[in-house]
Structures are given as C-alpha cells and as structure tokens.
Amino acid sequence: MLRRFLQPGRAAWALAWTRNYATELPDNLLPVVAIIGRPNVGKSALFNRLVRRREALVHDTPGGHVTRDYQEGVAKLADLRQAPWFSELSISMTFDTKSAPARLACCACGCQRPAASLRESPAPSLHWGALLIRTPRKRMQCRPHPLLRFKVVDTSGLEPFLPGDTIQARATALTGRVLNRSDVALLLIDGQTGALPPDEQLARWLRKTVMRAPSSSSSSEGSIDSPSSSSSSQSSSGPGRPRGCHVLLAANKCERRGVGNEAVISATLAESVRLGFGEPVALSAMTGEGLSDLYEALQPLLDPIVAARQAAVQQIQLPAAAAAAAAEQQHLQQEAGEAAAEPEGGAGSGSSRGPLKVAIMGLPNVGKSTLTNWLLQDERCLTGPEPGLTRDAIKERIQWEGHDIELVDTAGWIRRTKLAAYDESGGAVAEQTVAEAKSVMQFVHVVALLVDAQRALELREGLTHREVTLASDVVSEGRLLLIVANKLDAMPPAQRQQALALIRQTVEDSLPDVSGVPILGMSALTGKGADKLLPAALSMYARWNQRVPTSKLNRWIEQIAAEYQVGGGKELNRVTYISQVKARPPTFVAFVSGSTPLSTATTRFLAGQIRKQFGFSGVPLRITVRMKQARGRRAEQQQQRGGGGRRRR
C-alpha cells in the first residue's frame, strides 16, 4: 500500500497522509494549553500564529486590554525530531536547485527562508524546520513529520488582584475557569522589558493556585472526560480555585535582529529566571522565531497525556468496532433507500454539509452574550451592564436534539461617530470589532438580529436605522434572518404585544424582500421564549436548502401568467422558461421574450409569488432575468468579433 502512496502523482497526498499517520484524538479530547500573562505581552498574536489564521484581535495598547472573552482553537506544531519509523516513509522530490524559487516556505510553521541559503552549503544540511534536506546530488528530500496537535486558548490579561466589580476582574474569573480545565499554562512575558512587578505578582499567584502536584499529574493524563474531571477537581480544591496544571514560561517579542539585540535579549531572559519557572522559551509571535524551541518544551508535557488518552479511546472503541461497522452498513443502506425515494424538490442534503451556523448580532447592550450563555447553558461569554463588552467573535458548538449547531456571539454594531468611546485606543479596537462582526455574515447560515423591545416601544419605532441597515446587509448576503425581540420580561403583557406589533410593521415596510420573516419574543435573562430560537433556525434552514423541480416551476408560471393577463402582473406573460439553478440561497433564472428586462415591481412580484407558492416564506430569493439582446447591439457585437476589417486570403 505504501508503494501506491509514493507514486509521483500522489506525493503531496502521501505527505499529508503521513502527517496524520498516528491515531489522532478528536478535538474535544486534545490536551489544553492556556496562554496567560499580563496585558499587552502578545498572547493573541501567539494564538493566531499557533492556529495559523487570524482569529483573535491584535492591537498595540500599552496599559489597556484588547481581549476579554477567551478564544479556543486547534494548534499545530511540527515534530522536529528524527523519528526512526518515519525514515521508511521519506518522499524524494527531484528538482534543480538553481531554478528553485527565491524563497521556500516551511510547512511546519509557515516561516520562509531564501532558497540561496540551501544552495550555499555543499554538504548535506538540515533545513530550519527539519523538513527540506539538500544532498550533493542536488535532490530535495521532504521528510514527513508528525504534528503536535493541542487545543490552545487565548485569554484576557490576567490580573487576579483587581476588585470583583470591574470588567477585567470578570474577565480574570473566566480565565480562572479556563485554567481549571487546562493541562499546561503557558505564562507569557515581554522579552523586551523582562519580568516586571506585575509578572512577579502573577507568578506568585500561579505557584499558590495553579502549580500541579506530582501525584495529580498521572490522574489527569488518562482522563478523557475533561468537563467532568475539571468539575470534580474544582470541587476538591475549593470554589474558584483552578486545578493543578504545568506552568511553562515563555518570553515573546524576542526577534533576534539588529546589532546587539541578541545580547540584550539574553540578559533579559537570564533575569527572568527569578520568576521560579526555569529558563523561559524565547520566541516571536510576529515572525515565527522560536517555535521549534516551544515544541521541544511542550512535547514532553503533552505526549504522555495524548498517549494515555489514545489508549483509553482505543480501549473503548475496540469492543464496539463490530457493532459500529454493522450500524454503519445499515445506515448506508437506509440512506440509499431514502435517496431513491426522495422527490426531486426535496430539501436535499443541506443538513449533512456541516453544522448549522447561527450568528447572534445586534446593537450594543441588547443581550447577545446573555442569550449565547443561555443557549450554551454555561457562562461562556462576558456579560454586564456596560455596552460593548464583546470584542472577538466567540464560536461554540452544541448538540441540540441530534443537530450539530455552531453559535457565534458577535460584537455590537457601534455607530462610526462613537467608536472612540468604546476603547482606550481612540476607536481603533472598536473599528476592528465592527469589521469582524461584518465578516461573520460571510460564513454563517442564520443571523438572529436581537432588538431591544423596551427601546422600540419608547422610540415608537420597531427597528432603528442601523438595525434596518444590518438586516438589509444580511438579506443582500443571501443569509437567513430572524428577528428576536429581547427584554420582554421588563414589560407588562399589553406593552409586549405593542412592541412586537411595531417591530412586525417595521419589518414588513422596510424589508419586503423577506416577507414572512419570523419574529420571536423572549427574555435572554430568564430564558423564557429562548427555546424557540433554534427550532425556528432549523425550520428556516430547511427552506433555504429546498429545491423546486423545473417542470413544476414552468407549469406554475403558465398558470399564473394566464391569471394575470391584464394589470400589474401582465409582464409575466413574457416569461418563457424558469429554473432554479442553486440553493443556499435559492436562486432562479427566468428567460423572457423581448430585448428589455422585467421591471423591478414585476421581479419583486414574481419572487413573492414563488415564496408564497413553494414554501420559501422569510427566505431571501435571487432572480436573474435573461433576455434577447437588441438587434443593433447584436450586430455591433458581431462586428467587434469579426475585427472590423477584411479577411486576408
């Protein structure tokens, strides 16, 4: 089988396969590494480097805080060791080093080096990531390597000695909960300034509350039920006190560039030993330097945990392997039978394309994070009376009645003229949060627009101008829209009905393209009515994936065109053929006679009739009209194609 993998056309695929050669744990069983430290030491930048994408907001704010809610992601670090069993899986790829590209990218950490540095050394030399090896025969050998996978958590600036009524104290409490279920705490300091008094205070707090006892390490390594193990350990160590975990010291901002910079960094690292966690790992989150040293420090801490959990998973899976295979075979047979019996216009396989992604959006201080916490049944997001608490988009997956759902809590849509009032950097961080909230619409399926029902009743308008603009952006992106009226618990029943009526009237007047959009009333604080959100999202998602057969559409368009021979719908007689070309969102193409397009009113009328007839209520539709070109325009195009001159013989 290995020879088939190593065929020339499959070298890249074989390389990817050998990286995942070992048994991998699912993401929820990976060891957890929490990045902690005082504010503005580069925790979010290191998090983005480890997860290999820009997930967390990064901004230079000396003395301020950018991150508040913690972010989670799966990190990957390359194994830089020469594993003996990998020598059998080496893949050789020959090319001329003289014609090599100017820079070669390391597939371990993504950093780049000039290809000239590989040509200068005549002897066999090891590349910086132990991945590219140059031999005297001018062959480049790519050695497959296993990856160290773990779950990394970006936390807020840890200041455990602040009073409990401040925003940062509440964020520190969330960080303490992260440490309660972490296996390694990566304490990050600033390599340019060295260990400061806040770092020393944090080190003393970690030694008292977080340092793992030798007897507790073995028990936590073999545990594969992280939620239960963390809760039991928390109850045994007292309320609010994290269970023991390993503490690893690292120094960020150690770019070894410039004259004398390396000597300054070495002196700074030497004096950081007084924190009591040994010599720090020097790295740079911005340039990627030092990631190999970070791997060498993390590997002996995480490998025993991974091995113990892999053994536990295999021990659980082996007795049920035969039953699982039989169940899978039966499931495939059932799916084949359902696919054969499914009509052409069914909902299709939209639910099998991954989790349903629901984004909770709205203006600041309308209860988005409170609703997210209620749906998750956990204090995952930072809440409080202050507007603009959420900054990063928080993503969490849940299982609800057999459905895989991903909830996304976003930052509030702040008015551009008030950005400076929401952070300490003159509005730069707030502007990034708004931009990230806008980008969320590009990858979610459903957007739940939260509206303050109290404010709607006070202003005597269902939706403000900014909320109508946000809803219009959602519809233009082709995403599903749900209107959620929050804070109904603070109003008497009569005023609740008035507020819902105002919101419904505004939606019908301002958003005619999504007629019939659901409007839900609830209280995120008490949870009353919040259980209707996910069923409504799933129902809308099924309509969003629906397809209508072409024959059914054309029979219907003939009937409706016959009913509207005169009046506003008489233009429907020009439609000669219509078909649905895609779903998500439902998109239709209508071919019309003549050389002029349908009017906007007719197109909107046609969309409304399709929405009413085929069950697309509240779903944004897209209709493209195709018609014949005018005779003069066709002649002009033909003349342009012919070149406008005589053909040479």
Solvent accessible surface area in square Angstrom, and as a share of the most:
residue,aa,sasa,rsa
1,M,151,0.68
2,L,60,0.30
3,R,219,0.80
4,R,117,0.43
5,F,11,0.05
6,L,61,0.30
7,Q,84,0.38
8,P,132,0.83
9,G,79,0.76
10,R,102,0.37
11,A,16,0.13
12,A,81,0.63
13,W,138,0.48
14,A,1,0.00
15,L,27,0.14
16,A,52,0.41
17,W,69,0.24
18,T,1,0.00
19,R,53,0.19
20,N,84,0.43
21,Y,106,0.40
22,A,54,0.42
23,T,70,0.41
24,E,77,0.35
25,L,8,0.04
26,P,67,0.42
27,D,69,0.36
28,N,102,0.52
29,L,24,0.12
30,L,6,0.03
31,P,0,0.00
32,V,11,0.07
33,V,1,0.00
34,A,0,0.00
35,I,0,0.00
36,I,0,0.00
37,G,0,0.00
38,R,32,0.12
39,P,21,0.13
40,N,49,0.25
41,V,0,0.00
42,G,19,0.18
43,K,13,0.05
44,S,14,0.09
45,A,12,0.09
46,L,0,0.00
47,F,1,0.00
48,N,19,0.10
49,R,61,0.22
50,L,3,0.02
51,V,6,0.03
52,R,107,0.39
53,R,133,0.49
54,R,167,0.61
55,E,39,0.17
56,A,1,0.01
57,L,12,0.06
58,V,45,0.26
59,H,59,0.27
60,D,105,0.55
61,T,10,0.06
62,P,109,0.68
63,G,81,0.78
64,G,6,0.05
65,H,37,0.17
66,V,18,0.10
67,T,10,0.06
68,R,28,0.10
69,D,2,0.01
70,Y,20,0.08
71,Q,11,0.05
72,E,55,0.25
73,G,11,0.11
74,V,36,0.20
75,A,0,0.00
76,K,78,0.33
77,L,5,0.03
78,A,6,0.05
79,D,4,0.02
80,L,40,0.20
81,R,127,0.46
82,Q,95,0.42
83,A,21,0.16
84,P,113,0.71
85,W,105,0.37
86,F,3,0.01
87,S,64,0.41
88,E,134,0.60
89,L,13,0.06
90,S,25,0.16
91,I,11,0.06
92,S,59,0.38
93,M,80,0.36
94,T,87,0.51
95,F,78,0.32
96,D,72,0.37
97,T,5,0.03
98,K,152,0.64
99,S,88,0.57
100,A,15,0.12
101,P,77,0.48
102,A,84,0.65
103,R,124,0.45
104,L,24,0.12
105,A,64,0.50
106,C,4,0.02
107,C,44,0.27
108,A,5,0.04
109,C,26,0.16
110,G,48,0.46
111,C,24,0.15
112,Q,91,0.41
113,R,110,0.40
114,P,60,0.38
115,A,2,0.01
116,A,45,0.35
117,S,59,0.38
118,L,17,0.08
119,R,80,0.29
120,E,134,0.60
121,S,37,0.24
122,P,109,0.69
123,A,58,0.45
124,P,86,0.54
125,S,34,0.22
126,L,105,0.52
127,H,12,0.05
128,W,57,0.20
129,G,4,0.04
130,A,12,0.09
131,L,2,0.01
132,L,33,0.16
133,I,23,0.12
134,R,19,0.07
135,T,28,0.17
136,P,93,0.58
137,R,188,0.68
138,K,79,0.34
139,R,78,0.29
140,M,6,0.03
141,Q,43,0.19
142,C,8,0.05
143,R,46,0.17
144,P,2,0.01
145,H,9,0.04
146,P,25,0.16
147,L,34,0.17
148,L,11,0.06
149,R,39,0.14
150,F,0,0.00
151,K,37,0.16
152,V,0,0.00
153,V,0,0.00
154,D,0,0.00
155,T,0,0.00
156,S,1,0.01
157,G,5,0.04
158,L,4,0.02
159,E,51,0.23
160,P,35,0.22
161,F,126,0.52
162,L,71,0.35
163,P,83,0.52
164,G,67,0.65
165,D,116,0.60
166,T,50,0.29
167,I,44,0.22
168,Q,16,0.07
169,A,16,0.12
170,R,56,0.20
171,A,0,0.00
172,T,15,0.08
173,A,64,0.49
174,L,13,0.07
175,T,3,0.01
176,G,15,0.15
177,R,104,0.38
178,V,1,0.00
179,L,0,0.00
180,N,12,0.06
181,R,62,0.23
182,S,0,0.00
183,D,1,0.00
184,V,0,0.00
185,A,0,0.00
186,L,1,0.00
187,L,1,0.00
188,L,0,0.00
189,I,1,0.00
190,D,13,0.07
191,G,1,0.01
192,Q,84,0.37
193,T,74,0.43
194,G,0,0.00
195,A,6,0.04
196,L,62,0.31
197,P,85,0.53
198,P,67,0.42
199,D,0,0.00
200,E,49,0.22
201,Q,79,0.35
202,L,2,0.01
203,A,1,0.01
204,R,114,0.42
205,W,46,0.16
206,L,0,0.00
207,R,104,0.38
208,K,146,0.62
209,T,30,0.17
210,V,0,0.00
211,M,90,0.40
212,R,25,0.09
213,A,52,0.40
214,P,124,0.78
215,S,96,0.62
216,S,42,0.27
217,S,24,0.16
218,S,81,0.52
219,S,81,0.52
220,S,20,0.13
221,E,36,0.16
222,G,36,0.35
223,S,31,0.20
224,I,42,0.21
225,D,76,0.39
226,S,35,0.22
227,P,96,0.60
228,S,55,0.35
229,S,35,0.22
230,S,12,0.07
231,S,63,0.41
232,S,65,0.42
233,S,24,0.16
234,Q,59,0.26
235,S,89,0.58
236,S,95,0.61
237,S,39,0.25
238,G,22,0.21
239,P,136,0.86
240,G,65,0.63
241,R,115,0.42
242,P,5,0.03
243,R,29,0.10
244,G,21,0.20
245,C,0,0.00
246,H,52,0.23
247,V,22,0.12
248,L,25,0.13
249,L,1,0.00
250,A,0,0.00
251,A,0,0.00
252,N,4,0.02
253,K,58,0.24
254,C,3,0.02
255,E,39,0.18
256,R,104,0.38
257,R,159,0.58
258,G,64,0.61
259,V,163,0.93
260,G,45,0.43
261,N,33,0.17
262,E,100,0.45
263,A,69,0.54
264,V,86,0.50
265,I,1,0.01
266,S,58,0.38
267,A,65,0.50
268,T,13,0.07
269,L,15,0.08
270,A,70,0.54
271,E,83,0.37
272,S,0,0.00
273,V,69,0.40
274,R,134,0.49
275,L,3,0.02
276,G,51,0.49
277,F,29,0.12
278,G,37,0.36
279,E,134,0.60
280,P,8,0.05
281,V,17,0.10
282,A,15,0.11
283,L,1,0.01
284,S,0,0.00
285,A,5,0.04
286,M,134,0.60
287,T,39,0.23
288,G,6,0.06
289,E,51,0.23
290,G,20,0.20
291,L,11,0.05
292,S,44,0.28
293,D,71,0.37
294,L,0,0.00
295,Y,7,0.03
296,E,108,0.49
297,A,24,0.18
298,L,1,0.00
299,Q,33,0.15
300,P,75,0.47
301,L,42,0.21
302,L,0,0.00
303,D,45,0.23
304,P,59,0.37
305,I,1,0.00
306,V,26,0.15
307,A,58,0.45
308,A,33,0.26
309,R,12,0.04
310,Q,39,0.17
311,A,59,0.45
312,A,23,0.18
313,V,17,0.09
314,Q,79,0.35
315,Q,137,0.61
316,I,108,0.55
317,Q,110,0.49
318,L,133,0.66
319,P,111,0.70
320,A,52,0.40
321,A,55,0.43
322,A,81,0.62
323,A,69,0.54
324,A,59,0.46
325,A,65,0.50
326,A,65,0.50
327,A,57,0.44
328,E,93,0.42
329,Q,99,0.44
330,Q,108,0.48
331,H,88,0.39
332,L,89,0.44
333,Q,112,0.50
334,Q,94,0.42
335,E,81,0.36
336,A,65,0.50
337,G,42,0.41
338,E,116,0.52
339,A,71,0.55
340,A,90,0.70
341,A,86,0.67
342,E,84,0.38
343,P,98,0.61
344,E,137,0.61
345,G,18,0.18
346,G,19,0.18
347,A,46,0.36
348,G,49,0.47
349,S,68,0.44
350,G,2,0.02
351,S,87,0.56
352,S,89,0.58
353,R,146,0.53
354,G,39,0.38
355,P,15,0.09
356,L,6,0.03
357,K,49,0.21
358,V,0,0.00
359,A,0,0.00
360,I,0,0.00
361,M,0,0.00
362,G,0,0.00
363,L,1,0.01
364,P,15,0.10
365,N,74,0.38
366,V,1,0.00
367,G,18,0.18
368,K,12,0.05
369,S,14,0.09
370,T,38,0.22
371,L,0,0.00
372,T,2,0.01
373,N,11,0.05
374,W,78,0.27
375,L,18,0.09
376,L,29,0.14
377,Q,133,0.59
378,D,60,0.31
379,E,103,0.46
380,R,8,0.03
381,C,3,0.02
382,L,7,0.04
383,T,45,0.26
384,G,33,0.32
385,P,109,0.68
386,E,57,0.25
387,P,70,0.44
388,G,15,0.14
389,L,12,0.06
390,T,13,0.07
391,R,10,0.04
392,D,2,0.01
393,A,6,0.05
394,I,1,0.01
395,K,79,0.33
396,E,40,0.18
397,R,143,0.52
398,I,31,0.16
399,Q,133,0.59
400,W,65,0.23
401,E,136,0.61
402,G,75,0.72
403,H,80,0.36
404,D,47,0.24
405,I,0,0.00
406,E,19,0.08
407,L,1,0.00
408,V,0,0.00
409,D,0,0.00
410,T,0,0.00
411,A,4,0.03
412,G,6,0.05
413,W,26,0.09
414,I,21,0.11
415,R,107,0.39
416,R,166,0.61
417,T,119,0.69
418,K,113,0.48
419,L,19,0.09
420,A,66,0.51
421,A,88,0.69
422,Y,52,0.20
423,D,19,0.10
424,E,117,0.52
425,S,35,0.23
426,G,60,0.58
427,G,5,0.05
428,A,33,0.25
429,V,2,0.01
430,A,5,0.04
431,E,86,0.38
432,Q,49,0.22
433,T,4,0.02
434,V,18,0.10
435,A,59,0.46
436,E,37,0.16
437,A,2,0.01
438,K,86,0.37
439,S,48,0.31
440,V,2,0.01
441,M,9,0.04
442,Q,117,0.52
443,F,73,0.31
444,V,0,0.00
445,H,22,0.10
446,V,0,0.00
447,V,0,0.00
448,A,0,0.00
449,L,0,0.00
450,L,0,0.00
451,V,3,0.01
452,D,17,0.09
453,A,0,0.00
454,Q,64,0.28
455,R,71,0.26
456,A,6,0.04
457,L,24,0.12
458,E,134,0.60
459,L,98,0.49
460,R,149,0.54
461,E,70,0.32
462,G,1,0.01
463,L,6,0.03
464,T,25,0.15
465,H,151,0.67
466,R,65,0.24
467,E,2,0.01
468,V,30,0.17
469,T,59,0.34
470,L,1,0.01
471,A,0,0.00
472,S,46,0.29
473,D,50,0.26
474,V,0,0.00
475,V,21,0.12
476,S,81,0.52
477,E,68,0.31
478,G,1,0.01
479,R,42,0.15
480,L,0,0.00
481,L,0,0.00
482,L,0,0.00
483,I,0,0.00
484,V,0,0.00
485,A,0,0.00
486,N,5,0.02
487,K,55,0.23
488,L,18,0.09
489,D,62,0.32
490,A,64,0.50
491,M,9,0.04
492,P,67,0.42
493,P,93,0.58
494,A,67,0.52
495,Q,75,0.33
496,R,63,0.23
497,Q,122,0.54
498,Q,89,0.40
499,A,0,0.00
500,L,27,0.14
501,A,53,0.41
502,L,40,0.20
503,I,0,0.00
504,R,111,0.41
505,Q,108,0.48
506,T,27,0.16
507,V,1,0.01
508,E,78,0.35
509,D,97,0.50
510,S,46,0.30
511,L,8,0.04
512,P,55,0.34
513,D,69,0.36
514,V,0,0.00
515,S,50,0.32
516,G,37,0.36
517,V,11,0.06
518,P,30,0.19
519,I,29,0.15
520,L,25,0.12
521,G,24,0.24
522,M,3,0.01
523,S,3,0.02
524,A,4,0.03
525,L,142,0.71
526,T,87,0.50
527,G,8,0.08
528,K,146,0.62
529,G,16,0.15
530,A,0,0.00
531,D,91,0.47
532,K,120,0.51
533,L,0,0.00
534,L,7,0.03
535,P,54,0.34
536,A,17,0.13
537,A,0,0.00
538,L,32,0.16
539,S,49,0.32
540,M,1,0.00
541,Y,12,0.05
542,A,49,0.38
543,R,71,0.26
544,W,2,0.01
545,N,8,0.04
546,Q,43,0.19
547,R,96,0.35
548,V,11,0.06
549,P,25,0.15
550,T,43,0.25
551,S,62,0.40
552,K,99,0.42
553,L,0,0.00
554,N,26,0.13
555,R,142,0.52
556,W,25,0.09
557,I,5,0.03
558,E,121,0.54
559,Q,117,0.52
560,I,9,0.05
561,A,12,0.09
562,A,63,0.48
563,E,131,0.59
564,Y,71,0.27
565,Q,106,0.47
566,V,124,0.72
567,G,49,0.47
568,G,75,0.72
569,G,3,0.03
570,K,118,0.50
571,E,45,0.20
572,L,0,0.00
573,N,71,0.36
574,R,48,0.17
575,V,14,0.08
576,T,92,0.54
577,Y,98,0.37
578,I,0,0.00
579,S,19,0.12
580,Q,16,0.07
581,V,81,0.47
582,K,85,0.36
583,A,11,0.08
584,R,48,0.18
585,P,7,0.04
586,P,0,0.00
587,T,16,0.10
588,F,0,0.00
589,V,11,0.06
590,A,0,0.00
591,F,75,0.31
592,V,7,0.04
593,S,49,0.32
594,G,41,0.39
595,S,51,0.33
596,T,83,0.48
597,P,79,0.50
598,L,13,0.07
599,S,51,0.33
600,T,100,0.58
601,A,78,0.60
602,T,5,0.03
603,T,34,0.20
604,R,123,0.45
605,F,60,0.25
606,L,0,0.00
607,A,14,0.11
608,G,28,0.27
609,Q,43,0.19
610,I,0,0.00
611,R,16,0.06
612,K,169,0.72
613,Q,106,0.47
614,F,16,0.07
615,G,40,0.38
616,F,0,0.00
617,S,46,0.29
618,G,0,0.00
619,V,0,0.00
620,P,4,0.03
621,L,25,0.12
622,R,103,0.38
623,I,31,0.16
624,T,65,0.38
625,V,33,0.19
626,R,131,0.48
627,M,77,0.35
628,K,142,0.60
629,Q,85,0.38
630,A,50,0.39
631,R,197,0.72
632,G,54,0.52
633,R,118,0.43
634,R,97,0.36
635,A,58,0.45
636,E,78,0.35
637,Q,42,0.19
638,Q,119,0.53
639,Q,123,0.55
640,Q,121,0.54
641,R,192,0.70
642,G,60,0.58
643,G,64,0.61
644,G,61,0.59
645,G,58,0.56
646,R,234,0.86
647,R,227,0.83
648,R,227,0.83
649,R,285,1.04
